[in-house]
C-alpha cells in the first residue's frame, strides 16, 4: 500500500455525514488518527503533516470540508519534527505513545493500522462517501495563509526511543521531496478555531505567536536526548569560535562539523562569521575538505563515522557541486604543473631578481647660476637602471647585490654651479654621466634575536638602509616621491655612506634605536684611509611612533671629511675651494657634528604633513695656504629646514601629490673671515604629482623653484622642470 493509497482511503472515510453524526465521527476519528499519527511519525514526515491537517479538520469542521486531492497532498509542506504540544492535543496516553524502532514498525504495520480505521465506523458514513464535497473556498472566504518557511526550520532529531545504531533510512523509504524550498504552502480551513490554525496573518513575512510557539516546542523536542559522541581525531571545539552561541539555529550542525569531522575552521581572530555570504567555489572547497576528512575516518576504521543519511547527504552535495569540485581540482593540477615548471626553470632556489628603470627628462627653464650668469637653458634626457639580486638563506635574512648604471648628468657641474636643486636620480652633485655598469649596494642583514637586526654594508651603504628617515611619500631614493636630493630626506643623513656595520633594535612597538658606522674608503690600505683612518660617518637615532599615522625621529651624526652635497657652496666649502678663488686641488680636513629632528603625521588617509630641521657644526681642522689665499682653522654653523605636504590617492588610488618648502643647508655664521658665510636666504620650493599608470609604471611630472640661488639675492630665481618615468619589475 502506497502513501497515496493511504491518503485516498483517509479522504474517503472522512467525507462528512449528516450533522447529527459528526460529533460521534469526530471522536472516533480523533482516537484512531492519534494512534495512526504517532506510528506514522517514524515513517514519513509527509504522513505526519497530512495526519495533522486531517485530524484538525475533522475536529473543527461543521460542514463537509475537502482536505486535499492526491495531487495537492504531494505539494503540502512537510513537517520536520513533532511537538510536545501536538502530542498532548491529539493523543491519549494509552494510544499516543510513539512506537520505537525496536518494535520493527514497517509499512505493512501501518497498512494494518489503516485498515483498522474502518472497524466500528458507522456504515451509513460509508454510504455518503461518494457525495460531492464543497471546496474550502466555497465554504468560507478566508484569506490564504502561508505555512511557516520551512527553509528556516531547524532539522528534527529522532525521538529518544530510536536506535542510534540503525538509521531510519534503512527501514523505510524517505518520502520528503527533493527541494523543500519549492513546496507549495498549505491552506488552513476557514473554520478552524484560533488555537488550531497554523497562521492567522495574511502577511507571510510575519510569524504568528501560535506558529512561533509550535516552532519553539519543535526545537525543544528536537534538542532532547540529542547528545553527541566524541569524534576521533578532534582538533578544536566550537566553543573556540567567539561569535557562535548555543542558541544559534545552526549550532548543532556546526558543532558536528567542527568536533566530529574537524573540517571547518574559523578566522585567525577566532570568529566564524556565519552571516557572511560565500561563493559556490568556497562551499565546494569546504565540502572537499569534509570529504577528505570522512575518507580519513573511513580508512581509520572509526565506528561512529556516519549514518547512511550522512553519506547520502554527502553524496547528494558532491553531485550538486561536481562542477565546482572539478574546477578546483583543475586549478590545483594547473598550479602544481606551473610550480613544477617554475622549479625546473627558476633562476635560483634562494635568489629573486627585481629591477627598476628610470627615464628622466629635465631642463632649466630660466634663472642664474651661482656665479650670477644666466644658466644654460638646456634639456637633458637620461636614465638610471638598477638590478637587485635578493637572496635569502633562512627566510629571515637578506643578501642584496645591486648593479647600477647612471647616464644622466648633474646640472650642478656646468649649469647651476651649486648643489641646490640637484636631482636624486642622476649621477650626483658635480658628477658626469657615464654608461658603466658598476656594483652599487652590497649588504647582508639578519635578525639577532626577536628585536634586533644587524646590517653589514660591504659597498655603497647609506643611512636609509638601516634607519627610518621619517619622510613618507617623499623618500623614495629617486624612484618615487621627491625629485631632488634635498626633498628626499634631511641633508644630515648624507653625512655618512660607504662600508660598515649597522643595527636596529626595537623597544616594543613604539620605540626603535638605530646605530650605524660607515667608512668612505675602507678598501684603501694607504695612510689616512681604510676603515677607521679615512672618511667616515657615525649615526644614532631614536624613532618614536605613538601610532601608525605619526612618527618622530631624533638624530645625531658625527662625520669626518664628508659633506652633504646639498645647499650652498659655502656649506660644502671643504670640497668647493675653487668656487671661492682658492687655487688648490687639495681638500681641507673637516669634522662635523649634526643634529636633526624629523616628524610626520598623517591626519587622514588623503593628507599628511611632515618636516624636519637640521643643524651642523662644521669644523675646519687645519690651515691651508694657496697661491691665491689661505684658509684658517675655524667653525661654520649650518642650518636647514623643510615642511612637507603629501596628498595620497589624489584623483586616483595609488597617486601621490607632494609639496616641499624649505631652506637648503646655509652657513649662518663662521668663526673667522677666511671661512665663507651665506648673507642671504634661498628657498627651495618643489612640487610633483606621481601618476600611477599600473602596478609597474608611474609618471611623475614636477617643478623645482629656487629663489636667490646659492643663497645670493643677486641671482635671479632658477626654475627646473622634470618628468620622471619609473618602471619596476
Order of alpha helices (4+ residues) and beta strands (2+ residues): alpha-alpha-alpha-alpha-alpha-alpha-alpha-alpha-alpha-alpha-alpha-alpha-alpha-beta-beta-beta-alpha-beta-beta-alpha-beta-beta-alpha-beta-beta-beta-beta-beta-beta-beta-beta-beta-beta-beta
